[in-house]
Amino acid sequence: MGEKAVPSPSRRRVKRSCPSCGPEPGGEEKKGRGNPISVQLFPPELVEHIISFLPVRDVVALGQTCHYFHEVCDAEGVWRRICRRLSPRLREQGSGVRPWKRAAILNYTKGLYFQAFGGRRRCLSKSVAPLLAHGYRRFLPTKDHVFILDYTGTLFFLKNALVSSTLGQIQWKRACRYVVLCRGAKDFASDPRCDTVYRKYLYVLATREQPAVVGTTGSRACDCVEVYLQSSGQRVFKMTFHHSMSFKQIVLVGQENQRALLLLTEEGKIYSLVVNETQLDQPRSYTVQLALRKVSRCLPHLRVTRMASNQSSTLYITDQGGVYFEVHTPGVYRDLFGTLQAFDPLDQQMPLALSLPAKILFCALGYNHLGLVDEFGRIFMQGNNRYGQLGTGDKMDRGEPTQNPLLTP
């Protein structure tokens, strides 16, 4: 007792310091102990190679320690190696440059879970994750299966199947197997109604190489719409457009016997065509007419960037944040605006402008109500509020966009 602990002479005290800033003040090594080794003495390629073996979470944490490691951990070479380790089949983009950091984090953080809202078991269950998927861009559940589109344009078909459980019992499991439905997809859509029973067909907007015609050399990339049966993934219909037309989004509106396909071009124009969905399973060839939608014909200065649709209404968001509406039935019009004063049953494609205080970025469209998100994160609701679905705390209908104080940050 009373004796002081004497440090062992063989134990050296190590001082931690940023390799780019040098040793800490007053932390110079004593004479005879040699010079400290800095990580900056290693070749940059070697440091990047070593760091690329770390998990993504550790690379991000290491980049927050000091200025030197922030630059090293942010290098494209590090994230290119990490991304190729996570997704070996991921290729470079056409320009030869890819945001590798975003791609690596996108694949590291992806996951797919299902939440059951009915039955006895309402727990969260993990679904099969397509190993070839480069993130999850969009997904759509149908009556029997689930479709997922990744950021490289690959559309996956997740199937339900009978599998054996850990207890040896045979049970029906949702989305436990997957196949690649098609590649080169830009967007896809199905029946806009919320009930999955109506989603019989899947419309896929894709790019396909067309063989060269007589008198020309080489093939051309053309956009097309391919229609698949959601139950089996079998393609039943295909329509190809002229190579001069390039589309980026597709939405559906209307009933099965007069289904309208709205196609948004890269220039912000909207074209539409009508198909009879009840005859798609009959093997025959016919021609459909592609026409410019009235919102692009009457307002040619507008550049639409996003569309949303429902069974009897369509919403457009422009590059300036404006919102325009098409309502095709008087009942939905009354629910949305509270009056039939400006409704014209003979001109249902006439776009109606909504008055908003700020630029709108996102939207969600229900059967008789809608939600909008502006550039400041504020949420605006409009339409029927009979069951309190607008989230305003009451059951009063809103005939114009009303800010929701309960959901706004």
WOURFEN-V486774 format. One record per residue. N is the residue number from 0. RES is the residue in one letter. BURIAL is + if it has 16 or more other ideal C-beta (glycine too) atoms within 10 Angstrom, else -. Layout:
[[N & RES & BURIAL] [N & RES & BURIAL]]
This chain:
[[0 & M & -] [1 & G & -] [2 & E & -] [3 & K & -] [4 & A & -] [5 & V & -] [6 & P & -] [7 & S & -] [8 & P & -] [9 & S & -] [10 & R & -] [11 & R & -] [12 & R & -] [13 & V & -] [14 & K & -] [15 & R & -] [16 & S & -] [17 & C & -] [18 & P & +] [19 & S & -] [20 & C & -] [21 & G & -] [22 & P & -] [23 & E & -] [24 & P & -] [25 & G & -] [26 & G & -] [27 & E & -] [28 & E & -] [29 & K & -] [30 & K & -] [31 & G & -] [32 & R & -] [33 & G & -] [34 & N & -] [35 & P & -] [36 & I & -] [37 & S & -] [38 & V & -] [39 & Q & -] [40 & L & -] [41 & F & -] [42 & P & -] [43 & P & -] [44 & E & -] [45 & L & -] [46 & V & +] [47 & E & +] [48 & H & -] [49 & I & -] [50 & I & +] [51 & S & +] [52 & F & -] [53 & L & -] [54 & P & -] [55 & V & +] [56 & R & -] [57 & D & -] [58 & V & +] [59 & V & -] [60 & A & -] [61 & L & -] [62 & G & +] [63 & Q & -] [64 & T & -] [65 & C & -] [66 & H & -] [67 & Y & +] [68 & F & +] [69 & H & -] [70 & E & -] [71 & V & +] [72 & C & +] [73 & D & -] [74 & A & +] [75 & E & -] [76 & G & +] [77 & V & +] [78 & W & +] [79 & R & +] [80 & R & +] [81 & I & +] [82 & C & +] [83 & R & +] [84 & R & -] [85 & L & +] [86 & S & +] [87 & P & -] [88 & R & -] [89 & L & +] [90 & R & -] [91 & E & -] [92 & Q & -] [93 & G & -] [94 & S & -] [95 & G & -] [96 & V & -] [97 & R & +] [98 & P & -] [99 & W & +] [100 & K & +] [101 & R & -] [102 & A & +] [103 & A & +] [104 & I & +] [105 & L & +] [106 & N & +] [107 & Y & +] [108 & T & -] [109 & K & -] [110 & G & -] [111 & L & +] [112 & Y & -] [113 & F & -] [114 & Q & -] [115 & A & -] [116 & F & -] [117 & G & -] [118 & G & -] [119 & R & -] [120 & R & -] [121 & R & -] [122 & C & -] [123 & L & -] [124 & S & -] [125 & K & -] [126 & S & +] [127 & V & +] [128 & A & +] [129 & P & +] [130 & L & -] [131 & L & -] [132 & A & +] [133 & H & +] [134 & G & +] [135 & Y & +] [136 & R & +] [137 & R & -] [138 & F & -] [139 & L & +] [140 & P & +] [141 & T & +] [142 & K & -] [143 & D & -] [144 & H & +] [145 & V & +] [146 & F & +] [147 & I & +] [148 & L & +] [149 & D & +] [150 & Y & +] [151 & T & +] [152 & G & +] [153 & T & +] [154 & L & +] [155 & F & +] [156 & F & +] [157 & L & +] [158 & K & +] [159 & N & -] [160 & A & -] [161 & L & -] [162 & V & -] [163 & S & -] [164 & S & -] [165 & T & -] [166 & L & -] [167 & G & -] [168 & Q & -] [169 & I & -] [170 & Q & -] [171 & W & -] [172 & K & +] [173 & R & +] [174 & A & +] [175 & C & -] [176 & R & -] [177 & Y & +] [178 & V & -] [179 & V & -] [180 & L & +] [181 & C & +] [182 & R & -] [183 & G & +] [184 & A & +] [185 & K & +] [186 & D & +] [187 & F & +] [188 & A & +] [189 & S & +] [190 & D & +] [191 & P & +] [192 & R & -] [193 & C & -] [194 & D & -] [195 & T & +] [196 & V & -] [197 & Y & +] [198 & R & +] [199 & K & +] [200 & Y & +] [201 & L & +] [202 & Y & +] [203 & V & +] [204 & L & +] [205 & A & +] [206 & T & -] [207 & R & +] [208 & E & -] [209 & Q & -] [210 & P & -] [211 & A & -] [212 & V & -] [213 & V & -] [214 & G & -] [215 & T & -] [216 & T & -] [217 & G & -] [218 & S & -] [219 & R & -] [220 & A & -] [221 & C & +] [222 & D & +] [223 & C & +] [224 & V & +] [225 & E & +] [226 & V & +] [227 & Y & +] [228 & L & -] [229 & Q & +] [230 & S & -] [231 & S & -] [232 & G & +] [233 & Q & -] [234 & R & -] [235 & V & -] [236 & F & +] [237 & K & -] [238 & M & +] [239 & T & -] [240 & F & +] [241 & H & -] [242 & H & -] [243 & S & -] [244 & M & -] [245 & S & -] [246 & F & +] [247 & K & +] [248 & Q & +] [249 & I & +] [250 & V & +] [251 & L & +] [252 & V & +] [253 & G & +] [254 & Q & -] [255 & E & -] [256 & N & -] [257 & Q & -] [258 & R & +] [259 & A & +] [260 & L & +] [261 & L & +] [262 & L & +] [263 & L & +] [264 & T & +] [265 & E & -] [266 & E & -] [267 & G & +] [268 & K & +] [269 & I & +] [270 & Y & +] [271 & S & +] [272 & L & +] [273 & V & -] [274 & V & +] [275 & N & -] [276 & E & +] [277 & T & -] [278 & Q & -] [279 & L & +] [280 & D & -] [281 & Q & -] [282 & P & -] [283 & R & -] [284 & S & -] [285 & Y & -] [286 & T & -] [287 & V & -] [288 & Q & -] [289 & L & -] [290 & A & -] [291 & L & -] [292 & R & +] [293 & K & +] [294 & V & +] [295 & S & +] [296 & R & -] [297 & C & -] [298 & L & -] [299 & P & -] [300 & H & -] [301 & L & +] [302 & R & -] [303 & V & +] [304 & T & +] [305 & R & +] [306 & M & +] [307 & A & +] [308 & S & +] [309 & N & +] [310 & Q & +] [311 & S & +] [312 & S & +] [313 & T & +] [314 & L & +] [315 & Y & +] [316 & I & +] [317 & T & +] [318 & D & -] [319 & Q & -] [320 & G & -] [321 & G & +] [322 & V & +] [323 & Y & +] [324 & F & +] [325 & E & +] [326 & V & +] [327 & H & +] [328 & T & -] [329 & P & -] [330 & G & -] [331 & V & +] [332 & Y & +] [333 & R & +] [334 & D & +] [335 & L & +] [336 & F & +] [337 & G & -] [338 & T & -] [339 & L & -] [340 & Q & -] [341 & A & -] [342 & F & +] [343 & D & -] [344 & P & -] [345 & L & -] [346 & D & -] [347 & Q & +] [348 & Q & +] [349 & M & +] [350 & P & +] [351 & L & -] [352 & A & -] [353 & L & +] [354 & S & -] [355 & L & -] [356 & P & -] [357 & A & -] [358 & K & -] [359 & I & +] [360 & L & -] [361 & F & -] [362 & C & +] [363 & A & -] [364 & L & +] [365 & G & +] [366 & Y & +] [367 & N & +] [368 & H & +] [369 & L & +] [370 & G & +] [371 & L & +] [372 & V & +] [373 & D & +] [374 & E & -] [375 & F & -] [376 & G & -] [377 & R & +] [378 & I & +] [379 & F & +] [380 & M & +] [381 & Q & +] [382 & G & +] [383 & N & +] [384 & N & +] [385 & R & -] [386 & Y & -] [387 & G & -] [388 & Q & -] [389 & L & +] [390 & G & -] [391 & T & +] [392 & G & -] [393 & D & -] [394 & K & -] [395 & M & -] [396 & D & +] [397 & R & +] [398 & G & -] [399 & E & -] [400 & P & +] [401 & T & +] [402 & Q & -] [403 & N & +] [404 & P & -] [405 & L & -] [406 & L & +] [407 & T & -] [408 & P & -]]
